[in-house]
Amino acid sequence: MLAPCRPGHHRTRRRTVRVEVALLRSVVVGLAPRRRPALGEVTVPGTVALVGGAEWRDGADFDAQLLEAAGGEVLVLPTASAYERPDRAVAWAQRWFAGLGGQATGLMVLSRRDAQDEANAAAVRAARFIYLGGGSPLHLRSVLKESLVWEALRQARQEGATVAGSSAGAMALTDPMVDPRGGALTLGLGLIEQLAVIPHYGQWSAEKTERALALAPAGLAVAGIEERTALIREPGGAWRVAGAGQVHVFQGGRPAELGTLPG
């Protein structure tokens, strides 16, 4: 899930992706739109789920709860796996959520051009549940940073939509972000600030983990999230853990409680 992007790819694959983009965009049109708040209505930001990887597998029981709360539909962005068969990531998500009684639709935002497409931004803005899959957090950040799609995601969440990110998706949603190349801290997308995420905790490089904890400023919380496990921020600001494993919180390089996470 944390493998870096591979820039060299065949033209045939690019043509295939373009066809997939057209097909998946046509499906998105059929999604039930999220109700927009009325003028003057007070809204509460939606739930954020940071998943430690191995998404859409047995043990990730929190997906059923998130799906039900969102009305049974989820919009999947395989942006982070743009060079790793994003169509397969979408197909996997579709099988998983279908088994939970829901419907997953892929939106192939794979490049900066896709992220600046108003049709893609409109689809994200209308979604009730948006899921960023795993892959390269660096590619995900470069595609979405200050784009129309990213602003649409922020708006959707501000108006109550649920946003989930797994592995690369979880890393990039925070600011700062742990750099997968060496464990240093770098700029993230910042949906959740003053928090950094180490996914695949316990299986990721021990050296990189130690470096991330050592370089974290004293007041910054770092969450090591195990696979098939979610660190969930509820609309009111409280945090909880769900799924098959555990979440390990650190602050100042020392173990800390969930209560130290930003509200």
C-alpha positions in Angstrom: 0.0 0.0 0.0 2.9 2.4 0.6 4.8 1.6 -2.6 5.9 4.8 -4.4 4.4 5.6 -7.8 6.1 4.2 -10.9 6.3 6.9 -13.5 7.0 4.5 -16.4 3.8 3.0 -17.8 2.7 1.7 -21.2 0.5 3.8 -23.4 -1.9 1.0 -23.7 -2.6 1.2 -20.0 -3.2 4.9 -20.2 -5.7 4.4 -23.0 -7.4 1.7 -20.8 -7.6 4.1 -17.9 -9.2 6.8 -20.1 -11.9 4.3 -21.1 -12.5 3.4 -17.5 -12.7 7.1 -16.6 -15.5 7.6 -19.1 -17.4 4.5 -17.9 -17.1 5.3 -14.2 -18.1 8.9 -14.7 -21.3 7.7 -16.4 -22.1 5.6 -13.3 -21.5 8.4 -10.9 -24.4 10.4 -12.4 -26.8 7.8 -11.1 -25.8 8.3 -7.4 -28.4 9.8 -5.1 -27.2 13.3 -4.3 -26.5 14.4 -0.7 -29.1 16.8 0.7 -27.5 20.3 0.7 -28.1 22.4 3.9 -30.7 25.1 3.6 -29.7 28.8 3.8 -28.8 29.6 7.4 -28.9 26.0 8.6 -26.2 25.0 11.0 -24.1 22.1 9.8 -21.8 19.7 11.7 -18.7 18.4 9.9 -19.0 14.7 9.1 -17.2 11.7 10.4 -13.5 11.1 9.4 -12.2 7.5 9.5 -8.4 6.9 9.3 -7.7 3.3 8.4 -4.4 1.5 8.9 -4.5 -0.4 5.6 -5.7 -3.7 4.2 -9.0 -2.0 3.5 -12.2 -3.7 2.4 -11.4 -7.0 4.1 -12.9 -9.1 6.9 -12.3 -7.5 10.2 -13.1 -4.0 9.0 -16.5 -4.1 10.5 -16.6 -0.3 10.9 -17.3 0.0 7.1 -20.8 -1.4 7.7 -21.5 1.3 10.2 -20.1 4.1 8.1 -22.0 2.8 5.0 -25.4 2.6 6.8 -25.0 6.1 8.3 -24.3 7.5 4.8 -27.4 5.9 3.2 -25.8 2.8 1.7 -23.6 4.5 -1.0 -19.9 5.2 -1.1 -17.8 7.1 -3.7 -14.3 5.5 -4.0 -11.3 7.5 -5.2 -8.4 5.2 -6.2 -6.1 8.2 -6.7 -3.2 6.8 -4.6 -3.1 3.6 -6.7 -3.1 5.5 -10.1 -0.1 3.5 -11.3 -1.1 0.2 -9.6 -4.3 -0.9 -11.4 -6.8 1.5 -9.9 -9.6 -0.4 -11.7 -8.8 -3.4 -9.5 -9.0 -1.3 -6.3 -12.5 -0.1 -7.4 -13.6 -3.6 -8.2 -12.4 -4.8 -4.8 -14.3 -2.0 -3.1 -17.4 -2.7 -5.1 -17.4 -6.4 -4.0 -16.8 -5.5 -0.4 -19.5 -2.9 -0.1 -22.0 -5.0 -2.1 -21.5 -7.7 0.5 -22.4 -5.2 3.2 -25.6 -4.4 1.3 -24.4 -1.1 -0.2 -23.1 0.3 -3.5 -19.6 1.5 -4.3 -18.9 3.7 -7.3 -15.4 4.5 -8.5 -14.4 8.0 -9.6 -11.1 7.8 -11.5 -9.3 10.9 -10.3 -5.9 9.8 -11.2 -4.1 12.9 -12.4 -4.0 16.6 -11.7 -6.2 17.2 -14.8 -8.8 14.8 -13.3 -8.7 16.7 -10.0 -9.4 20.0 -11.8 -12.4 18.5 -13.7 -15.6 20.2 -12.5 -17.7 17.1 -13.2 -15.5 15.1 -10.8 -15.7 17.9 -8.2 -19.5 17.9 -8.5 -19.6 14.1 -8.0 -17.5 14.5 -4.8 -19.5 17.4 -3.6 -22.7 15.4 -3.9 -21.4 12.3 -2.2 -22.4 11.2 1.3 -19.5 8.9 1.9 -16.1 9.4 0.2 -13.3 6.8 0.5 -9.7 7.4 -0.5 -7.9 4.1 -1.0 -4.3 3.1 -0.5 -1.2 3.4 -2.7 1.2 6.3 -2.8 0.4 9.2 -0.4 2.8 11.4 -2.3 0.9 11.0 -5.6 -2.4 11.4 -3.8 -1.2 14.7 -2.3 0.2 16.0 -5.5 -3.0 15.3 -7.4 -5.5 16.6 -4.9 -3.6 19.5 -3.2 -5.5 22.8 -3.8 -7.7 21.2 -6.5 -11.4 21.5 -7.3 -11.9 17.9 -6.2 -10.2 18.6 -2.9 -12.2 21.7 -2.2 -15.3 19.7 -3.0 -14.3 17.0 -0.6 -13.7 19.6 2.2 -17.1 21.2 1.5 -18.9 17.8 1.5 -17.3 16.9 4.8 -18.1 20.3 6.3 -21.8 19.7 5.3 -21.9 16.3 7.0 -20.4 13.8 4.6 -18.2 11.0 5.9 -14.6 10.8 4.6 -12.5 7.7 5.0 -8.9 7.2 4.0 -6.8 4.0 4.2 -3.1 3.6 4.3 -1.9 6.3 1.8 -5.4 7.9 2.1 -5.1 8.1 5.9 -1.6 9.5 5.7 -2.5 12.3 3.2 -5.6 13.4 5.0 -3.6 14.7 7.9 -1.1 17.5 8.3 1.7 17.0 8.7 2.1 13.7 6.8 4.6 11.0 7.4 6.8 10.7 4.3 6.8 7.0 3.3 10.3 7.2 1.9 12.1 7.7 5.2 9.7 8.6 8.0 10.3 12.3 8.1 7.3 14.7 8.3 6.1 16.6 5.3 3.1 18.6 4.1 -0.2 16.8 4.1 -3.7 17.8 2.8 -4.8 18.8 6.3 -8.4 17.7 6.6 -7.2 16.8 10.1 -4.5 19.1 11.4 -1.9 18.5 14.2 -2.0 14.8 13.7 0.3 12.4 11.7 -0.6 8.8 10.8 1.6 5.7 10.5 -0.4 3.0 8.8 0.3 -0.7 8.8 1.6 -0.2 12.4 3.6 -3.1 13.6 4.4 -4.1 10.0 5.8 -0.9 8.7 9.5 -0.2 8.9 10.6 0.1 12.5 13.4 2.5 11.5 10.9 4.8 9.7 8.5 4.6 12.6 11.2 5.6 15.1 12.3 8.5 12.9 8.8 9.8 12.6 8.3 9.7 16.3 11.7 11.3 16.9 11.1 14.1 14.5 7.5 14.9 15.6 7.3 18.3 17.5 6.4 18.0 21.2 2.7 19.0 20.7 2.0 16.8 17.7 0.1 13.6 18.1 1.2 10.6 16.0 -1.2 7.7 15.6 0.1 4.2 14.6 -2.9 2.4 13.2 -2.9 -1.3 12.6 -4.3 -2.9 9.5 -8.1 -3.4 9.2 -8.4 -0.9 12.0 -9.9 2.6 12.0 -9.3 5.7 14.1 -12.6 7.5 13.8 -13.4 11.1 14.6 -17.0 11.6 15.3 -18.9 14.7 14.2 -18.7 16.1 17.8 -14.9 15.8 17.9 -14.6 12.6 20.0 -12.3 9.9 18.8 -12.8 6.1 18.9 -11.1 2.9 17.6 -12.9 0.3 15.6 -12.0 -2.8 13.7 -9.7 -5.8 14.1 -6.6 -4.2 15.7 -5.4 -1.3 17.8 -4.3 2.3 17.5 -1.2 3.4 19.2 -1.0 7.2 20.0 2.2 9.0 20.8 3.0 12.5 21.8 6.5 13.8 22.4 7.8 10.4 21.5 5.8 8.8 24.4 2.6 6.7 24.5 -0.5 8.9 25.0 -4.2 8.5 25.2 -6.9 9.2 22.6 -7.8 12.3 24.5 -4.6 13.9 23.3 -5.8 13.8 19.7 -7.0 17.1 18.2 -10.8 17.7 18.7 
